[in-house]
Amino acid sequence: MDAVRVALLREVLAGTEWMQSTRRFAGSLRASVAGHDGGLLLVGSAGYEPWHLAAHLDDEAAWSGLPELSPTLVRHRVPGGAPAHLSVGLGRLADAGRGATLLVVTPQRPGAGLLERVHDARRNGATVLALDGGDRDLHTLAHDALAAPAANGERPPDLDLDTLQHLVSAAAGENGLPSPLRGAPRRRFRDRLARIAEGLTAPPPARW
């Protein structure tokens, strides 16, 4: 994790629109899963699998005492011999209905097949959220969406989709109560920057 990215995270938290946007989106995520038993389904595109976000949401769920934030990673391709929690294919989206939340994360166009499944999930009552590169068709289907800024001169350095995922996952868990199993004290969002920063370049935890 280089100093530029650490400085970026601090800048984002210093009152820019991105702090507001990520916390708003995290609030939508938290609200959509609270009190529902349909589960949080996390899916990317055929060429992008958001396992890193899955791992961090799982960590936030345990840390904050919000188990509903722990996602099911839905995969386009399930390799042979994958453990049970990494063996959920796209067919799972057909069961997504009322009470379920479908979070689509991809820097790429999601593709017609995935969009059709997302449309069906929304029609069946699922809440659809999108964290992506700004695909118009996906945003039309989403109840809330957050797009990474375009890579141009107006974008803050390194404020890409990966960074936004870490900010959103941390914000989603920040208002939870401490986990009774861990007994960890409640911390403010800013105080957890070091752990988030380390996670940006760390390999996935063993579970993922």
C-alpha positions in Angstrom: 0.0 0.0 0.0 1.7 3.2 -1.1 1.5 6.6 0.5 -0.4 8.1 -2.4 -3.3 5.7 -1.8 -3.3 6.3 1.9 -3.4 10.0 1.3 -6.2 9.4 -1.2 -8.4 7.7 1.4 -7.8 10.5 3.9 -8.7 13.0 1.2 -11.9 11.1 0.4 -12.8 11.2 4.1 -12.1 14.9 4.4 -15.4 15.9 3.0 -15.4 15.4 -0.7 -18.4 14.2 -2.6 -17.0 10.7 -2.6 -17.2 10.3 1.1 -20.8 11.3 1.0 -21.5 9.1 -2.0 -19.9 6.0 -0.5 -21.6 6.4 2.8 -24.9 7.0 1.1 -24.5 3.8 -1.0 -23.4 1.9 2.1 -26.5 3.1 3.9 -28.6 1.7 1.0 -26.8 -1.6 1.3 -27.2 -1.8 5.1 -30.9 -0.9 4.9 -31.6 -3.4 2.1 -30.3 -6.4 4.1 -31.4 -5.3 7.6 -34.2 -7.6 8.9 -34.4 -9.6 5.7 -33.6 -13.3 5.4 -33.2 -13.4 1.6 -29.5 -12.9 1.9 -26.9 -10.6 0.2 -25.9 -12.0 -3.2 -22.7 -10.5 -4.7 -22.0 -11.0 -8.4 -19.6 -9.6 -10.9 -19.3 -9.8 -14.7 -18.0 -12.8 -16.6 -14.5 -11.2 -16.6 -14.5 -9.7 -13.1 -15.1 -11.6 -9.8 -15.5 -9.4 -6.7 -13.9 -11.8 -4.3 -12.0 -9.1 -2.5 -15.2 -7.2 -1.7 -16.8 -10.5 -0.6 -14.0 -11.0 1.9 -14.2 -7.5 3.3 -17.9 -7.6 3.7 -17.6 -10.9 5.5 -15.0 -9.3 7.8 -17.2 -6.3 8.4 -20.2 -8.5 9.2 -18.3 -10.3 11.8 -16.6 -7.2 13.3 -19.7 -5.0 13.4 -22.2 -7.6 14.6 -24.2 -7.3 11.3 -24.2 -10.9 10.0 -26.6 -9.9 7.2 -23.7 -8.1 5.6 -21.9 -11.4 4.9 -22.5 -12.1 1.2 -22.9 -15.1 -0.9 -20.4 -14.8 -3.8 -22.2 -15.8 -7.0 -19.8 -17.0 -9.7 -20.0 -17.2 -13.5 -17.7 -20.2 -13.5 -17.3 -22.6 -10.6 -14.1 -24.6 -10.8 -14.1 -28.2 -9.8 -13.2 -28.9 -6.2 -14.2 -25.4 -5.0 -15.4 -25.3 -1.3 -19.1 -25.0 -0.8 -19.1 -21.2 -0.1 -17.3 -20.7 -3.4 -19.5 -23.1 -5.4 -22.5 -20.9 -6.0 -23.3 -20.4 -9.6 -25.5 -18.0 -11.6 -28.5 -20.3 -11.1 -28.7 -18.9 -7.5 -30.0 -15.6 -9.0 -33.2 -17.3 -10.2 -34.1 -17.8 -6.5 -33.5 -14.1 -5.6 -36.8 -12.6 -4.7 -38.4 -10.4 -2.1 -36.1 -9.9 0.9 -32.9 -10.6 -1.1 -30.4 -8.0 -2.1 -28.4 -8.4 -5.3 -25.2 -6.3 -5.4 -23.6 -6.2 -8.9 -19.9 -5.1 -8.9 -18.0 -4.8 -12.1 -15.8 -2.2 -13.9 -16.9 -3.7 -17.2 -20.3 -3.9 -19.0 -22.2 -6.6 -17.3 -23.3 -8.4 -20.5 -26.8 -9.1 -21.7 -27.1 -12.5 -19.9 -26.3 -11.0 -16.5 -28.6 -8.0 -17.1 -31.4 -10.4 -17.9 -30.9 -12.3 -14.6 -30.7 -9.0 -12.7 -33.9 -7.8 -14.3 -35.7 -11.1 -13.3 -34.4 -10.7 -9.8 -35.8 -7.2 -9.5 -39.1 -8.2 -11.0 -39.3 -11.0 -8.4 -38.9 -8.4 -5.6 -35.1 -8.4 -4.9 -33.3 -5.1 -4.2 -30.7 -4.4 -6.8 -27.6 -2.4 -6.1 -24.8 -1.6 -8.5 -21.2 -0.6 -7.9 -19.6 -0.3 -11.3 -18.1 1.8 -14.0 -21.3 3.5 -14.8 -23.2 1.2 -17.2 -26.5 2.8 -18.1 -28.5 -0.4 -18.5 -27.4 -1.7 -15.1 -28.1 1.6 -13.4 -31.6 1.6 -14.9 -32.3 -1.7 -13.2 -30.6 -0.7 -9.9 -32.5 0.8 -6.9 -29.2 2.5 -6.0 -25.9 2.7 -7.9 -22.5 4.1 -7.4 -20.1 4.5 -10.3 -16.3 4.9 -10.1 -15.3 8.2 -11.7 -13.9 8.2 -15.2 -10.1 8.0 -15.6 -9.5 11.5 -16.6 -7.9 14.7 -15.3 -10.8 15.4 -13.0 -10.6 12.1 -11.1 -8.6 12.1 -7.8 -5.5 9.9 -8.1 -6.3 6.2 -7.9 -9.9 6.7 -6.9 -11.0 3.6 -8.8 -13.6 0.9 -8.3 -11.3 -1.1 -6.1 -10.9 1.9 -3.7 -14.6 2.5 -3.7 -15.3 -1.1 -2.7 -13.1 -0.7 0.4 -14.7 2.5 1.3 -18.2 1.1 0.9 -17.6 -2.1 2.8 -16.1 -0.1 5.7 -18.9 2.4 5.8 -21.5 -0.4 5.6 -20.2 -1.8 8.9 -19.3 1.4 10.7 -22.7 1.9 12.3 -23.1 -1.7 13.6 -22.7 -2.7 17.2 -19.5 -4.6 18.3 -19.6 -8.3 17.7 -20.5 -10.1 20.9 -18.1 -12.8 20.0 -15.2 -10.6 19.4 -16.0 -7.9 22.0 -14.2 -5.3 19.9 -14.8 -1.7 20.9 -16.7 0.4 18.4 -14.4 2.5 16.2 -14.9 5.5 14.0 -14.6 5.1 10.3 -11.4 7.3 10.2 -9.7 5.2 12.9 -10.0 2.1 10.7 -8.2 3.5 7.6 -5.0 1.6 8.3 -6.8 -1.8 8.2 -8.6 -0.8 5.1 -5.5 0.4 3.4 -3.7 -2.9 4.1 -6.6 -4.8 2.6 -6.3 -3.0 -0.7 -3.2 -5.0 -1.7 -3.4 -7.9 0.7 -4.1 -11.5 -0.7 -7.5 -12.9 0.0 -8.2 -14.4 3.5 -8.1 -18.2 3.6 -11.9 -18.4 3.5 -11.8 -16.7 0.0 
